[in-house]
Amino acid sequence: MLINLHSHLEGRVRPETAGELARFAGLPDPAVGWQRAIALDAPGTLTDYLKRVAATYPFFRSPANVRRIAREAVIDAASSGHDHLELRFGPATHADDERGLDDIVRAACEGLREASELTGISSGIVVAALRHHDAESNEQVARSAARAAGEGVVGFDLAGDELLYPALEPHASAFAIARAAGLGITCHAAEAGPASAAREAAELLGATRIGHGAHIVDDPEVLSWCADHGVVVEICPTSNVYTGAISSLDDHPQGAFRAAGVALVLGDDNPLQTGTDLAHERRLLQTAFGWTDDDLRALDRTSVEAAFIDAGARERLRSRLG
Ligand SMILES: [Zn+2]
């Protein structure tokens, strides 16, 4: 099965759509073409990585564009064999005020709904607060996400540069709003920061899932705390190499997570920037890390239970488990 629980909308813009939207917005085509302008040539730091993600931001400046990009992302995921796609994005990058936020969030929901009806795969939006925004801006984002709960928004996240903005406490009030609305809670943490950031995200923000969490394994106490408390880690192996979270695939901590009993799910993070996709990430689990078919079935079961979806959609995914 292909259940994608960590993927960014900004990492799934079709290059041909990028070119079309850029021309419409009066932006010059880069000499190397949009595909090369957005993709990373080689591993670097999280800051380098996020700069390439930001190269897509001009395409998100209208609700119509967001709706189209979201719709195409789900259609493309279905074509590549996905059973379920959670798409996350930070709407505050693309809107100027709280009303604008609502328009952008609802446009993403509409794009997903149209594509899910067309393709038959389930999908949901995870709205991301951003580390470099202040508490009040992220509270606005949380209120906008809360208003769209039940209309396509299924979760809430914190994304951005953990190296430059490691503090979680300023965002606690935004997460309280999201939790009160019944949204699933995840958080990018311990990707560039220390292991303790993952535990703090769980305790302070209410995260039941942690994005990347590559450094959790550096601290055996935090690692076993995550296992004991059922914290699910969303692993994205290729992305971790490109952001410098690990120096090579051989250093990926999946083995230490599994040995400690930490539940894992899979994502492709920003496939456009890193030239991967979920099917490739799943194959890597077998070819690079030696996972067996039984291991993959366990991943599927965990993914179905950890997905931020309603009971009916979860039951449909359960019925497809091997
Ligand atoms: Zn991510």
Residues whose N, C-alpha, C, O or C-beta is under 5 A from the ligand:
A	BS01	ZN	D269
